[in-house]
């Protein structure tokens, strides 16, 4: 490029320095990252520092980082502390200089070892070490102060060693950390300090330097021993990194890695592969415990995906919230705190159209600054908000806005390994434990070597409800998947000899080895379909050759938008073909890729497919594809192979039509065997609690409302406003209806087996227990249920009536609105010969019901009360009565009975304000909607009893008649006298007793002036009741806003009122509305 005119550039800001030392004193040697953040706050998007005579440029904005991430203009610079590490790890992947030969060889040799299939094969080893951590925490108990960073360091070191080199450090079986950790920490810390001290000071640091080189000697001795052991005792079956380095040949040059480089890369992997991941997990635990809502979502996600079974590889792709938490944690606390580049050109480079960086000058991008750029992340960039990193939002970020794994070709080769390990560990740890900060007032502190971790951070772990250390051990040692799935378990034996069948060609482009594996899978499967693969070779093998006339299947991927290493020549040849060149060929392409790289996703496969078609090649079928982000590329490939490729190949070229033996696949997914032994199964997903008291709150003649008090297990806590989830039983009458419909005796025993997996209990179970405890019998039927009945019906008139019910309007009116269940339909159409197995398979599992807790832990921390209405009315379907499952169950409980429950936190907004002394509250409810407010008022009464002076509280409550269904009259009267609440009544059947007001909204309108005054004082509003109550109360507050807006000269229209309401909802206005 032309020489850059300095007159066209501006100076990069720089602090005033000291003679000779420059700006060394501007950097805190214990925590450089904090210094960089302070300097960025002072100087903005760019500044420079003079460190012992060398200028270093720091860029902090995404706009400038986008430029310096351009590998056509800049390359990685091994400088500062990183350069000092070359004393120990030489030309390893992390510390190799730009274009150093061994880096290129090692990179090409090792990339396949981090591909999707090898990572799948490492899953069990990762799970092995994660299980050791979980068992340690389970056995140590809740009194153990978990040193978070230390325990995660043990975990990640052992995981890396086992997966990468089949070596066990056994860190969880020793009190002290493995000596490698101490040596590594010394090496990193002193390496950083050596880079910041002048050379003439070396004599004053001889003791420190002695430690530095002793640490290097120790680490290299361990790595050398591991390499020697593998050479003396080969393990050809292992697909680990050590085998790849010891035995791997560079696919481009055929060269093998020198022994010294293997040793250097072993240490590199042991350091980088565990140090950064342990930091990520440690920071995640801090942010998660400081954000209860995010923590709850993560645990609910784990419960939903994994439940009580052993985690599986395919589960990892089903954890979007945990993935978002990890991304957001790496945004705020990237454990490798910076990356460094320097201009490619000897003339330097201009960035930001005005800042000149000279050749050889390092450009440092501190990630703590980059990842907080308000131009990208907004004014709340300092806040930990995982939702900003959910896939949809994450994919919209500029490429340079999130760089925790470095940049480009010199980025972290082990990112997929680290991500898989992190997801597995987080899911496993959340599955079994509840966590809390050891010191609730702890605020994040950092400690730094070359990486960053939390300092003095301790938590405590308590086994979750239903789990014991023994149960955890059993769960973890349950179903442990093997390596990557193969066809061996489902593929029929070849139906043709190897030398027969229609010939075809398979070409592949593969860096990680995944597409190559798919290609060989196709070749193996071909004989079962009447085909024979004559050629299975890389795409480059046929570049610039006459294309085969055989049908050709191409399986390939993109690598950062470019062809794979073994497809580049083919792609260049195909792209350069003259437009008029015609190819007399047939082809199909299968594309592999990762959608996180949206701009280049499937770019090369799609381009190859289109180029071939543009030159006259006929497509056998549409291009297939797999997305590594979805977590199971193997399944996606198999589905495409079975459902798309082979049928198209047979249609166009013939072949054997047998394929897989469909007679071996049973259409029945559930079988039920009836016997006469009784069995009982208990649910374990909730905790046992005991009923202390139960009573009716209403008078005869009105719908029944009841009160129940439940003594909670000692480990369960709650807050006023939370929910209690109850696992109910179906009413006996409903269970009896099922037995009658299917002719089951009272003592019938059912034995359930399933070919697709089921949540139902294994082994014999009594019919009564199954239908009472495990299945929803009263849920409205679905269209799939109707389709099942239609397929089973043998009577034409019945079939026609069912088809009419399944139509759009009829389905809503007759099924959904009337809550017509599948059982109702079977009783309505008794001639339908539906098998019992089909009926059971069509039902959903029994689910918990949530009720607002109507007490406060300040009244009694061990007891929670519920206030509920009993649902029992004529069924809208015309089939008997509609009985509410949970309310009927609760109404039958007596003191001493056992009930299965779990506390579920309500939304953050639906709790009493922290500043009770200065924040007034308004509570609005009808009927049993008073439940959470009884808890609020109980809490306020306890606080007043303790001498606190609280802001006013107003309860607006509606019911039919004070003598019939005014709940807790005596108690509320006492609370009102105490000053805990002021109550405003509305009686729909006796308005003369409530100042003419029939409904709560009438009372609120009458008190509009008082409401306006309370709103001006910062009142918090809570509403609990039916949707109708919620809508009417919302309307009143919107009307209040419109009047205030008009008085202030603002627009008081409905649109602005809606916008205002959306802003205050969840902050000053919280609802718990139900139908």
FIKE-823648 format. One record per residue (C-alpha): x, y, z; residue in one letter. Coordinates in pm, whole numbers, plus 50000, padded with zeros to 5 digits. Layout:
N
XYZA;...
This chain:
1075
500005000050000X;501095036149956X;502985053950232X;500555068950482X;500735106450511X;501035114950877X;499555149150815X;496235132050745X;496135115251086X;495555127251441X;497425118351756X;496165089851968X;495445102152324X;498025091652583X;498455099152955X;501435118753076X;504225094253162X;507455092553356X;510935094653205X;512085061053071X;509305041853245X;506585059053047X;503105048653161X;504055018053362X;502555033853672X;499195037553496X;498674999953514X;497844981653834X;500144951053824X;497674930754033X;494654938553816X;495564954153480X;492044949653346X;490624974853593X;493265000253486X;492354995253122X;488675000953199X;489425033053390X;491615045753107X;488885037752856X;486385056953063X;488765086653063X;489985086252705X;487215069452507X;487465045552217X;491235046952175X;494325056052375X;497975046252382X;500485038852656X;504245041452652X;505565010552829X;509325011952876X;509785030252549X;507325010652333X;503955024752235X;500975002152279X;497595011952130X;494335002452302X;491015001652114X;487774999252309X;484895003652065X;483234978251840X;483685001751545X;487485002051578X;487624965251676X;485804956651355X;488744971351166X;491524955151366X;489784921151340X;490264922350962X;492914895750905X;493744910350565X;495084941150745X;496194928451085X;497604896751238X;498084883551590X;500974899251777X;502704878152041X;503844905552276X;504004915152643X;503064887652885X;502214864052600X;505744867152464X;507164858952805X;505174826452805X;507194814652507X;509884806652763X;507704777352866X;505484768552571X;507634780052279X;505774777951948X;502574762952085X;499254772651929X;498714801352171X;502204816852163X;503464809651811X;504574839751610X;502714849651296X;503304824051019X;505524802451238X;505554768551056X;504684746151349X;501544766351422X;500174759651074X;500964722451096X;499514719051446X;496394738351349X;495674716051050X;496394684451249X;494254694251548X;491184710551390X;489564676451314X;490054666151678X;487654693851782X;484984685051526X;481384675651622X;481934638051612X;485094637551829X;483394661052075X;480404637652088X;482854609952174X;484294630752461X;480904635552624X;481174605552857X;484614615752981X;483354651053048X;480374636653231X;482664614253436X;484504644353583X;481334665253621X;479904636053821X;482914636754054X;482244673554126X;478534667854187X;479184638554417X;481724658454616X;479214686354673X;476434661554754X;478534643155012X;480044674255171X;476594688255241X;475234723355276X;477744733055547X;480644730255304X;481894764255187X;482524757254820X;485644775254696X;484074781154358X;487134789754151X;489204761654305X;486594734454257X;485904744853900X;489664745453837X;489894709353959X;486974700753733X;488274716753415X;491874704753460X;490734668953509X;488294671453218X;490904684652979X;493484658653084X;491054629653052X;489534640552720X;492714652952557X;495264627252670X;493414599952863X;495194609753184X;493654613753528X;494924640353767X;492274628554019X;492024663454166X;488854655154358X;490604627654550X;493214649854714X;493034677854967X;495584699554791X;495414711554432X;497594691854191X;501154705954176X;500594713953809X;498114740853916X;500654757654141X;503324756153872X;500924769853612X;499764798353838X;503364808153914X;504274806153545X;501374828453435X;501704853953713X;505444858853687X;505244858453307X;502904888253328X;505114907053573X;508304900453371X;506704918053074X;506184949753278X;509634953853432X;512724969553271X;515544946353174X;518024963653403X;515854953453700X;516384916253635X;519084911953903X;516584922954164X;514144895354062X;516444865054061X;514384846054318X;511204852254122X;512854842053795X;514114810253958X;510504801654048X;509454809653692X;511904785653529X;511374758453789X;507664759753711X;508434756453341X;510674726553407X;507964709453613X;505194715153357X;507344703453066X;508384672353258X;504734662653308X;503904668852943X;507004650252823X;506164620353041X;502644619052896X;503974619552540X;506574592952616X;503964570952784X;501724572952477X;504574564352242X;505614534552455X;502034523052510X;500014533552204X;496244536352228X;495164535651863X;491494533951962X;491664568152131X;490454598151933X;492084623252166X;494374653052108X;497494634552215X;496994607751951X;496324634651692X;499624651851773X;501734620451811X;500404602351505X;498854629651292X;500254640750959X;499704675350817X;497104669550542X;498764696850336X;502504688750367X;502584653850518X;504834666950798X;504504655351158X;504854676651468X;508274677851637X;508494663251988X;509204697252144X;506134712351980X;503934683852101X;505164690452456X;504504727852415X;500984721852288X;500264697252568X;501034724552822X;499094749852613X;495984727952622X;496344720652992X;496584757953068X;494224773852818X;491844744452810X;491014745553177X;491934779853311X;489484799953102X;486554775753138X;486914774353515X;486814812253520X;483704812753303X;481874788553533X;482964807453844X;481714840853711X;478484824853595X;477764812353948X;478254847454084X;475934864153833X;473384836453854X;473144838754230X;472864876554212X;469954872653966X;467284850054119X;465014851953816X;467764840953578X;468764813453822X;465204801053838X;464854800853461X;468034780753429X;466894755053682X;463464752653523X;465114747453184X;467184718953326X;464104703853492X;462144706153170X;464824690952949X;466494665553180X;464144660453473X;465424633453707X;467314612153457X;470954612153362X;472014639953124X;472574629952761X;474554645052478X;471434654952287X;470214675352587X;472974701252542X;471304716252236X;468064721852428X;469394747152679X;469004781352513X;468714800752840X;471864785352986X;473674792352659X;472564828552683X;473804830553044X;477204817252939X;477454842152653X;476474871252874X;478954860353139X;481724859452880X;480634893852765X;481044909753107X;483914888153233X;485924874052943X;488454852653125X;491124858252859X;490954896052893X;492364908552560X;493684899852218X;496574917152044X;497174923951673X;499594944651471X;499464958151113X;500384934850827X;501824963350625X;505314976350690X;503805011050645X;501425006250936X;497685011050922X;495145038650974X;492105029651182X;489025050251242X;490045069950930X;492415091151140X;494585071251384X;497965058751257X;499395026851405X;502955019951301X;504254986651179X;505204964551471X;503154983851727X;500774961951923X;497054970351915X;495434956952228X;491684951852251X;490684948952620X;487554927752605X;486084942152925X;485884975352742X;484904962152399X;482064941252541X;480614971252722X;480454994252421X;477205013852476X;476885019552102X;476104982352073X;474894971752417X;473105003352529X;473085022152854X;472644990153053X;475844974952912X;477194970653265X;474254949153366X;474164911253337X;471104904353122X;471124869752961X;468104877652747X;470274900052531X;472254868852437X;469394846152336X;469924833351983X;467734858951807X;469504888351972X;472964872851968X;472814866751594X;472154903651533X;475314915451708X;478184929351497X;480864903051445X;483404921951656X;481054928651948X;481654895052121X;485194881452111X;485844860852426X;487544833552223X;489824856752031X;489764865451665X;489894847251334X;492344819651256X;494264826251578X;491124823951787X;490664796052040X;490714762551863X;489064746452164X;485934768152174X;483544739252091X;485194717952361X;484854745552621X;481244752452526X;480204715952548X;481934712252883X;480354743953023X;476814733952919X;477244699253064X;478594711853397X;475984739053442X;473104715653363X;474454688353593X;475034711853884X;471624728553853X;469864695153823X;470804683854173X;471504714554386X;470134747254510X;472814773654568X;473234804254785X;476034828554848X;478084820255154X;478174857855223X;474984873955088X;476674907955086X;479564895954868X;480284918454571X;482444906654288X;486184909554333X;488724899054071X;492054881654081X;494324881053779X;497224861153642X;496994862653265X;493394851653303X;490744864753541X;488674847553808X;486534858254105X;488434863554428X;487344849754766X;484074837154621X;482314809954818X;478854794454783X;476904767254956X;474994739454780X;471934721754917X;470524690854751X;467224698954584X;463934684754694X;463834647054660X;467574642554609X;470064625854840X;473734619154776X;472884583054700X;470164592754456X;472524616954284X;475064589254247X;472454565954102X;471184592553862X;474664601153739X;475544564753684X;472304558453497X;472144558653121X;475504569952987X;475544573152612X;478374560152404X;480174578452131X;478594593451826X;475544573851710X;476134551251416X;473904531051190X;475054497851332X;472094494951566X;469474501751302X;471054492850967X;469974459950808X;472614436850678X;473764445550326X;471424430550072X;474064430349796X;477634417849765X;480264445149762X;480894442449386X;477264446449284X;474874475449277X;474514507549078X;477824526649096X;478004562149227X;480664586449347X;480994603149688X;483084634849728X;483654653350051X;485154685650186X;486034683550553X;488264701250804X;486884686651126X;486284651650989X;482494653151018X;481724654750645X;484284627750577X;482544605350831X;479204612250664X;480694603150327X;481884569350454X;478524563550620X;476864567950281X;479254543250125X;478484517550395X;474724522150366X;474644521149986X;474444483349944X;471224481850148X;469604503149878X;471084486349570X;473994510449513X;477784507749532X;480194536349608X;483074533149362X;484884563949491X;485014581449829X;487574609449808X;488104646149895X;486814671749646X;490334683149566X;491104648249437X;488894654349134X;489694691149078X;490334699448712X;489444664148606X;486694652548380X;483684649348610X;482394614348670X;479334603448476X;478224584048781X;475654599549013X;477694621149252X;476964629149616X;478944658449760X;479164662950136X;480954694850239X;481124724550472X;482344760350484X;485214771950704X;484694808550797X;483084813950457X;485874796350268X;486154761050126X;487594734350354X;491304727050318X;490654696950096X;488054714149877X;489734747249792X;491194736049459X;487934720249350X;486044751749441X;488524773449254X;488234750748947X;484454750848955X;484244788549010X;486604794448717X;484774773348462X;483834793748153X;480184802348150X;479544782147834X;481014749947979X;478374723148021X;478644693448255X;476924660748167X;476564650448529X;474054644248805X;474694655549159X;473324662649503X;474954683149782X;474704679050156X;475814709650357X;477204710150710X;477694742150907X;476994762451220X;474324789451210X;476114811151467X;478104822751163X;474974834550988X;476664854350711X;478614824050586X;476254796150693X;476364768750423X;477904794050186X;480324770750006X;477984740249972X;475234762749838X;477634778949593X;478894744949470X;475324732849422X;474354763949226X;477514764149015X;477074727848914X;473434734348822X;474354765548624X;476704744448411X;474014719048330X;474424692948603X;471084677848701X;470164677849069X;469194643949203X;467194661249476X;467274693649673X;470334701149883X;470304686550233X;471774704150535X;472704700650900X;473314727251163X;475914719551430X;474224745251654X;471234721951688X;473514696951852X;472874665051657X;474174666951301X;474264629151283X;470484626451319X;469904654051065X;472144636250818X;470464602550877X;467004617250827X;468064633150499X;469754600950386X;466754578750464X;463884601750371X;465304621950082X;468494608849922X;467844571649881X;464234575449762X;465404600949501X;468324578749394X;466014548849348X;463494569349155X;466114582348910X;468504552948881X;466684521949007X;468244501349282X;466864478649547X;463554491249687X;463754471450008X;465944495150211X;465264491350579X;462984463550692X;459844482250789X;458294450750929X;460624453951226X;459134487451324X;456014484451533X;453394511851487X;452434507651850X;454484529952077X;452884517952399X;451854483452516X;449834475452827X;449724441552992X;447004435253252X;447654413253555X;446204409953903X;449024421354136X;448664454154318X;451514479754311X;451904515554419X;454204542354289X;454884576154447X;455924607454264X;459394620854360X;459444654554183X;457954673154481X;458504671254857X;456264655755114X;454504680255346X;451934675455619X;448504691355650X;448174709755982X;444674724255950X;441824727155703X;438504745055719X;435684759755515X;435554797755492X;432144802855331X;428564797555437X;426294771155279X;424554781454959X;427494798154786X;430474782954603X;432774767954863X;436034785154953X;438474767855184X;441624773755388X;444384748055436X;447634750655633X;450614729455526X;453744723255730X;456664725355490X;459854704655495X;462634722355683X;464654729655369X;461824748255192X;461524785855231X;459144810755075X;458274847555055X;454904864155086X;453504864954734X;455064831954623X;453174801654495X;452804766754634X;452734740354363X;450584710354454X;450674676454285X;447044664554304X;445204632054253X;442274627454017X;438864624554184X;437874588654261X;434694593154061X;436684601653749X;439004571953798X;435954549653837X;434624562453504X;437824550953332X;437624516553493X;434004512953388X;434684524053028X;437504498852982X;436114470653195X;438884470853453X;438444452653783X;439094471954105X;442414453554155X;443674453453796X;447424456953759X;448914473253451X;452424466953322X;453574493953083X;456324490752826X;457204516752565X;459364516752254X;459714554452247X;460164562952614X;457494573752859X;457114593853179X;454844566953321X;456164543853594X;458014512553493X;456904478753618X;453484467753741X;451174494453881X;447564492753988X;445114507553744X;443734529554020X;447184543754104X;447994550153741X;444784568653662X;444604586453996X;448184598754021X;449914599153686X;447544610153410X;445364640253337X;441854626953282X;439914659453264X;441904679753014X;439974690652702X;440494666952412X;442894677052138X;442504674451763X;444984645951773X;442664628352021X;439794632751780X;441884619851490X;442644589151701X;438954583051769X;438104588051401X;440684562151300X;439374537651562X;435644542651499X;433874515151303X;430454531351280X;429974555250988X;427554577951177X;429954580551473X;432784587851235X;430844615751067X;429924631551400X;433534630451516X;434724646351194X;432164673851245X;433474679651599X;437004681751465X;436194710551232X;437404745151331X;434354762551480X;432774730951620X;436014720451784X;436304753451971X;432624754752067X;432014718352153X;435374706352277X;437594734852398X;434954758352539X;432974730152701X;436154713652829X;435104680552675X;437714654552764X;438764623352577X;437004603152846X;433834623452789X;433974614952420X;434534577952484X;431484577452711X;429494596652452X;430504571952179X;430694538252359X;430914518652032X;434444531051959X;436774501452026X;439724522352143X;442404500452304X;443414508852659X;447024513852547X;445974539852292X;443904558152555X;446824559552799X;449284570052530X;447004598952433X;446884614352781X;449364639152922X;451134633753252X;449644647453571X;450954682553631X;451244704053939X;448824732554009X;450064765454154X;448214784354424X;449134817954575X;450384813254928X;448094831955165X;450504835555456X;453804851955543X;456934834455672X;457134862155931X;454024846956087X;455464811556070X;458384802755843X;457524765655848X;453844768055752X;452234780155432X;448494784155392X;446374783155077X;443024799555014X;441114783954725X;437694778354569X;436404743154519X;435394737754157X;432414714354128X;429624722153882X;427584705753605X;429834697453313X;429404719153005X;430004688052796X;426834672052934X;428804642653076X;428174644253452X;429894670753664X;433044690753607X;435214685953914X;438374706453956X;441194681753999X;443404701054242X;440714719554436X;438764687454491X;441934669954602X;442804697254851X;439224697954984X;439474661255078X;442664664955282X;442534662955660X;445074672555930X;447864647255931X;447514638855562X;450594639955341X;450614662155033X;453314666954770X;454264703454722X;456984727154606X;457394764654650X;457524784554327X;458614820954341X;456304846354189X;457524873753960X;459944898354114X;457304925754099X;454694906254295X;456364910354634X;456074937454897X;458304967454833X;461594966855018X;461055002255140X;457824995155325X;458205026155537X;457945049955244X;456115030654971X;452305028155005X;450534998554845X;447104992154696X;445794956554678X;442754947754466X;441024913854474X;437744895354457X;436944862854637X;439934840054686X;442054865354500X;442674878954850X;445124849954910X;448474867054843X;447274898855011X;446514880255332X;450194871155325X;451184907255259X;449014919855543X;450274892855780X;453804904155703X;452984940755761X;451294931656089X;454414913356203X;456584943156107X;454324967356293X;454504944156589X;458254947456571X;458034985256599X;458314995556234X;456215024156099X;454905015455756X;453435035155469X;449665030955416X;448194999355267X;444734997355110X;442864965255031X;439924967254788X;438054934454821X;434854922254658X;432524893254740X;428834884354722X;427644890955078X;429444897555409X;427464869855579X;428204844255305X;431654847055154X;433614875355313X;436844856855386X;438854860555709X;436524887355850X;437684885556212X;441344883556120X;441144912455875X;439274933556127X;442094928656375X;444714936856110X;442844968756027X;442744979556390X;446464972956414X;447044996956124X;448394970555886X;445714977955625X;442654998955543X;439924977755385X;437384989055124X;434514964655059X;432204958254766X;429254933954804X;427624924154476X;424514909854648X;424344936054924X;425564969254780X;423624987755047X;426214974955294X;429124988555090X;428045024255017X;426165013254707X;429214997054548X;428704962854391X;432184956754254X;435714966854347X;436054989054042X;433065008954169X;434895015554496X;438105024654316X;436295050054099X;434705065254406X;438165068754560X;439765083554249X;441065114354430X;442705093054698X;444205070954429X;445695101054255X;447295112554579X;448735078054648X;450105075454294X;451955108054342X;453565092854652X;454935063054459X;452255037554543X;452715001554427X;449544984854293X;448834947454314X;445854930454149X;444824894154199X;441654879354055X;439914869753735X;440764884853399X;437594905653422X;438714921053750X;442164927353604X;440784944653295X;438444967253491X;441134977953735X;443544984853451X;440925006953287X;440555027753604X;444265034753634X;444505043153265X;441655067953309X;443575083053600X;446635087153378X;444615103853101X;443285129653347X;446745136853487X;448185140153138X;445535165253031X;446115186153344X;449845186953259X;449145197952903X;450085164252753X;448155141752524X;445555122452719X;444555099052438X;444135061652470X;447325053052282X;449505072952521X;447655057352815X;448405022552680X;452065031852639X;452175045452993X;450605014153134X;453154991852960X;455935012053124X;454575009453478X;453464973253448X;455934951153628X;457394980653819X;454624999154001X;451684978053882X;451794940253927X;449084915053850X;448314878653919X;445334873153692X;443634839853623X;440594827953433X;
